[in-house]
Amino acid sequence: MVYYLSEVEYKLLLKDIRPVSRKVGVTDELRGWNWDRSPLKPYHEVFLPMYLICSSYCPTSRDVYLNKVKKEQGQLNHPLSLGRVLHDTVSEAYSRAKQLDFDAQFKNWYKSQNYEQRLIGNFTLINRYAMKTWNYIMYNAKSRLQSTLSTQPYGKEEDLLSTAVPFLCEHKISGKLLGTSSILSLDCYDYMRSIIFDLKTGVKNRKEEDRLFPTGYALVFESVYEVPVDVGCTVYLKFKDNRMVIERDLFHITDDLRSRWIEDRDKKSEIVYEKLDPGRPSKCPSSCIYREVCGD
């Protein structure tokens, strides 16, 4: 299942990452609940979406300037459309599984979303990949529930489902206390093991950069609920030769990662507050959605 750890990953969590996180710990001033004091307290009343804070697709961060100052929306492309559909698919499949609706038809749900009228891309591939993802989640969720039922014969399905599928998917939360958007969606929070997951689809593995996303969401989670979150996981959902491949990067959310997230937030909020154009980079990424307007 997308957010279930493999046997090896679970051992890594229990014998390596969790003990290290307890031994090393986190400096209290870098916990999200200290949002009202330095260094977490935002300098400006600027609220950036998490993807603008954490991503570094543009070497000069001009994407932040174009989006928040010039109000450019960028241009949809196939990778962006695929990511949106797969995120929706994962969220909806988990939601149906939690309602014990394992026989829900993917085709009916997909058709109701009108993706081909709203997005741009190769929809033959997008539909195929989304269906594979949906079926994979449904099969595994049902299998996990049946396994749990077999060990707890007196438990009700509805009760046991909360431990068989212990995930909050697309959980809505406000990041205003930390200078981020008031409408954030966590891809997944495992409330049994206190792990923040962030889902990446069809992208290159940028381990260090990608770790900033779970770090940012963990800080926001701590700021709102005052619950410590020490472990993050980036999930890479890819397709190779028509086969779904899942890779996970499980890690301790360290002081260094928290500090880097704060630095990136402050740097990019300064661009917006001061309306500073950082200029075009010497080389633009081919996947940048602002390529056509960046030269204006």
N, C-alpha and C positions, 0 to 999 in steps of 0.2 A: 504494500500500500504506500502511497506517496509519502505520507508522514510517519509511517512506522519505521523504526530503526531495524536494521538487519541484526542478526545474532552477533556478528562481529562488532558492529557499531554500538550495540547495547553493552557489550563487554568493555569496549573502549570508554563509554560513558561512566560505567561503574568503577572501573579499575584505574582510569587515568584522568579523564577530564574532571569528573566530580571531585575526587580527592585533591587534585591540584587546585581547583577553584576554592575549595574550603581552606586549604593551607595558605594559598597566596591571598585570597580574599579580594575585596574591592574597597578602595579608599572611600570613606563615607561621603565626602564632598562630591564624589562622582556618581552617587546614587541619584536616580531620578527624583526622589522625594525632596531633594535639596534644590529644587528648581528656583527657589526664591533667593538664592545667594550665588555668588561667584564660585566656580566658573560656569555653572549651568544657567544662571540667570541671563536671558537674552539682553543684548545691548539696545536693540531697537524693536519697535512694534512691527516687525515683519514676520509674516507667517508663510513659510515655504513648504511645499509638498515634500514628502520624504525622498522621492526620486531625484529631485533637484539638489537636495543636500548631499545625498550619498553617491550619486553617479559622477563619473568624471569622463563622460564621453567626449566632452569638449575640453581640451587641455587648458584653455584660458577661462573656462566657466562662462563663456559668452552665451551659452544656452539659457542661463539664469537671467541674464540681461534681456535677451530677446523675449523670453516668456513673461517675465514679471514687470519689466519696464516698458518694452515696446508692445506688449500684449500679443505677441505672435503665438499661434497655437501649434505651429509645425505641421508637417505633412504625414499623414498615415502611410504606412508601408506594410509589406507582408509580415516581417518579423513582429512588428508592433501589434498587428491584427491577430496573428497566431497567439501571441502572449495573452492578449485580452480574452480570446475565446477559451484558451486552456485554463486560465485562472477562473473564469466563470464556470467552466465544466467541472473542475475540481471542487469548487465551493458548492455547486448545486448537487453533485453526486453525494458528497458527504451529508448535505442537508436531507436528501431523500433517504439515505441510509439510516440517519438518526430517527427518521419517521417510520422505519421498518418497511419502507417502500422500495424493496429490492427489485421489484419487477417494473419499475418506472421505465418508460420507453425514451431512450435518448433522442430518437428521431423527432418525436413530438415536441420535446423541450427545445431542441436545436432550431427547429422550424419556427417556433414561437418567438425566438430572439431576433429574427430578421437581420442576421449578421451581414448578409450579402448586400443589403441596402445601406448599412451603416459603416461598413469597414471596406478595406481594400486588400486584396491578396489572392493567392491561389486557393480557392475555396474547396477544390477537390481534395487537396492535401489537408487543409485545416479541418474539414469535416471528418476525414479518415483518422487523423491524429486525435481529435476530440473524442470520437467514438471509442477508440482504443483506451483512452484514459478513463472514460466513463465506465466501461466494462471492467477494467482492471480494479477500479475502486469498489464497484459494487460486489464483485466476486470476493475480494479480500475482506471487505467489511462484513459480508454475510458469513464468511469462513471464520473470522475472529469471533463473531457473536456466537456461532454454533460451538466453537471451542470453549468459550466461557460458559455457555449453558451446560455443557457436558460435565464441567467441574462444579457447578453450582445448581443442582437439580431443583432446588426450591426457590430460586430467584426468578423474578418476573423479567421478561425480555426487556421491558422499558427501563428497569432499574439496572440490569446488567450491561445494557448498551452504553451507559455512561462510563464504564470502565473498559469495555471492549473497543469503543471508539472515543477516546478521551480528548477530543479536539474541538477547540473553538475556531471555526474557519471564517475568514472575512469578518472578524470581530471589529465592530465600529468603536473608535475611541478618539478622543480629542487630544491633539498635541499642542494646544495653545500655550500651556504652561512652559513649554520648552521652545517656543518660537517656530513651531511647525503647524501644519494645517489642522483646523478644528474637525476635519472629516478625514480620518485615517482608517484604513482597513488592514488589520494584521492578517497576513495570509493564513497563519495557523499558530495557535498557542496550545501546547500539550499541558493541560492542567494537572496531570498525574505526575509529570516529571519536571514541570516548570521549564519548558524549552520553547523559545521563540523560533518559528520556522519562517523562512522567506523562500518563495518559489521563483526560480528562474527558468525560462523556457527558450530553447533553441539558441542559446548564447554561448560564447566562449567562456571558459572557466577563468574568471578574474578573482581568484580567491580572496586576496587582501581587500580589494575594493568592495567585493560583494559582502564581506563580513560587516560592513558598515550598516547595511540595511537591518539585519537582526539587532545590531547594537542600538541603532536609533529607536527601533520599536520597543526594545527592552527598557530603555530610558523613559520613554513615554509611558509604558506600562507601569513602571515604578512610580512615576510622577502622579499618576491617577489613582492607582490602587495601593501604593506603598507596600508592594510585595517584591522581594528581591528576585531578580532574574539573572542568573549567572551563566547560562548556557544558551548558545544560539546554534542554528543549523541552516545552511544554505542548501536547498534542494534543487538540483539541476535535472529538469525533465527534458529529455532529448529523444530524437527519433533517428535511427540509423538503419538503412536497408529495410524500411517499413517496420522496424522493431522499436518498441519503447525501451529506453535506457534511463535508469535513474541513478544519479550519483549524489552523495551527500557529503557536505563539509561540516563536521560537528566540532565546535570549538568553545573555549572559555571566553566570555565577554570581559576582557581585561581592562585595566586602567588605561593602557595605551590606546585600545580601540575606542574607549569612551572619550578620551582626550582628543583623538583625531576627529571624531564625529563633531565634537564641540567646535573645534578649530574650523572645520569645513562649514558648519552652520554659520559661524560668526563671519567668516570670509564672504560667504555668498549673501548673507543678509546685508552686509555692508554695501555690496554691489547694488542691491535693490534700494536701500535707504538713500544712498548718495547718488543713485542713478548713474553709476560709473560704467562706462563701456570698456570692458577689459581688452577689446580688440580681437580680431580674427586670429586663430592659431596659424602656424606656418603650414600645418597639414590637417585637413578636416577628415574625420572618420567617414567612411563611405555610407554608414548607416545613420548618420545624423539627420534628424527630421527637419532641421532648420537650414539645410544646405542652400535651398533656393532663395531664402530671405537674408542669409547671413551677410551677403555682399552688398545689401542695400545701404 
